[in-house]
């Protein structure tokens, strides 16, 4: 008779550990706000951004050359934080722009589509933002220029429940400070 309570006790321990293991996943150790993330720098200051602000002239040039043309966004495949080949050209254009115009502060936002849990999408958005930051730093920009943040599925670019909408929402966005 003593074996039955031991089995239930062991089952309870295993169940509790299995339930807690997802909370310790590195993919879920993110913060969508100023608390920080193990994947990127998230020490925000005024207006949710960190670092020096760019001049109005630089922000206007960025608006005209990148935002209006849609070059400020990097799109990702489903459930992926890998920079696609079609995004590399836009990111390289941004590197040239940043060097030529003395860009100081850049906020890199990570987004996900509506599928998946809030926590998973926050983690995925964070990995996407950090992947963009790593690409830009690898191309010669200073890591201190960048702040990363994940919005997960909370700020969709397009409303909808189909692949066309999801494809536009799986993105990273460059925002000048």
N, C-alpha and C positions, 0 to 999 in steps of 0.2 A: 504494500500500500504506500510506502514512502516513495516509490519510484514514480508514481503518477504525479504528485505535486512537483517533483524535481523536473519532470518532463515539461509540465506547464510553465514552470519557472524559466527553464531554458528557452522554451518557445517565446515567452514574453521578452526575454533579453535579446534574442535574435531578431524578433520583430521590431523592437525598439531601436536596435542598432541599424537595421536596414532602413527604417524610417528616417533616422538621423543622418545617414550617409549622404543623402541628397543635399542636405543643408551644408555639408562640408565640401561639396563639390567646388572646385576652383571656378567653374563656369557660373556659379551663383554668387560668388563673392564680389558683387558689384554694388555701386550706389548710383542712382539716377540723379543725385543732387550733390551738394558740396562735401559730402563725407569722404569721398575718395574711392578709388578702385585699385585693385592690385594690377590691373591691366594698363593703367594710364594715369597721368597726372590730372587731378581734379580739384586743385586748390583754387577755388573761385573767389574772386573779389567782387567789386561793384558790378552790378548788372549780370551776375552769374558768369563773368569772364575774368580771366587772370592776365596779368602782364600789361604791357604798354598798348595803348590804343594807337591805331593807325591814323594818319592824317585824313581829313575829309577828301582830299584830292585822290589819295590811294584808294579809299573806300569807293569813291565815285568811279574810278577806273575799273575796279574789281566788279562793281555792279554792272557796268556797261560791257566789259569783256567776258565776264564769266557768268554772272547770275542771269542776265537777259538771254544768254545763249544756252543756258542749262549746263554749263561746264563746271559749276560749283558742286554738282552732285556726282557721286560715284555709285554705280548700281552693282548689286551682288546677286549671285545665284542663291537658290533656295538653301537655307540652312548652312550658309557658308560665309566665311569672313576673308576668303582669298580674293585678292585684287585681280580682277579679270583683265585680259589683254586689252580690251577696248577701253578700259578705264585708265590704263597706264599713260596713254597719250594726253588725256586731260590733266592728269596729275603732273606730268612733265611740263605741260604748258604753265601750270600753276607755279612750279618750281622756278621757271624762267621769269615769270611775272614777279614772284616774291623777291628774287635776287635783283631784278632790274628796278623795282620800285621800293625797296627797303621795307618790305612788309615786316611788322613787328609782332603783332599778336593775332593768332588764328584759333578759333574754336572749332574743333572737329566733332560733329554730331554723328552718332550712330543710331540707325533706325532699323526696325524689322516690320514684317507684315503682320497681320492680325492672327495668324495661326500660331499656336503654342501658348504656353502660360506666360503670364506677365513677367515672372522671374526669369524664365528661359530667354524671353525676348530682350529683356534688359541686359542680360549677359551677352547675348549675340550682338546687340547693338554696340555694346562696349568693345567687343572684339573687333567689330568692323571699324569703329573709330580709331582704335589703336593700330589696326593694320594700315589704315591710311596714314596715320602719323609716322609709323615706322617706314613706310615707303618714302614719304617726303624727307624724313631725316636721312634715310639711306641715299637719297638723291642730292644731299648736300645742304639741307636746311638745318637750322639749329633746333634741337629738341625743346629748348626753353621758349620757343615761339608758340608752342602748341599746348592747348588744353583739350582734353577729350571728355565727352559726356555721352551717355546713352539715354535715349528716350524710349527705347524698346518699341512697342506698338502704340504708344500713347499719342504720337503726333503724325498720323498718316498724311502723306502728300496727296493721296487720292482715296476717296471713299469708294468702297466696292468690295465684293466678295468673289472675285474671279482672278485669274492669273494676270490679266492686264493691270488691275489695281495692285495686286501683290507685288508685281515686278517693279512698279514705281515706288513702292513703300520700302523695299529692301535696299536701303541706301545709306551712304554717308554724305554729309554736307559740310562744306567749308564755309565758315562765317568769319569775316574779318572783324576784329575788335575795334 
